[in-house]
Amino acid sequence: MTVYVDNFRTPARVGRITGRWSHLVTDNPDLTELHDFAARIGLQRRWFQTGKHAYRPHYDVTDSKRTAALAAGAVAIDVRELGDVLARARVASRGLPGGAS
């Protein structure tokens, strides 16, 4: 499994936190390892975004968490590569029981 973090770094205020935000994602359709990785760098599971209101399954991360993700082994990608990573996850999910067809 590979965890990726993009360089989106868009400025935003989320709750009490103002910062630059990026996306933490995986190309693995089984999200268990992504959640484990996120927990290791201090992200809470309730911050995971998925479903009809989220762009794709991901965690939003501030610059400090982006740095922590890179130090923990995440692969840095350009935001323009994000769609390719997520497309690989969709294709891989087709091979899983209950995956997309």
QUIHUUR-V686248 format. One line per field, one symbol per residue. psi: psi as a letter, one per 40 degrees, with the letter a starting at -180 (. if undefined). A space follows every 50 residues. Layout:
psi=???
This chain:
psi=hhhihifdfhhihhbehhahiahhiiehdhedddddddddeeiideehhi aeeidihihhiidddddddddeeihhiideedddddddddddddeiheii .
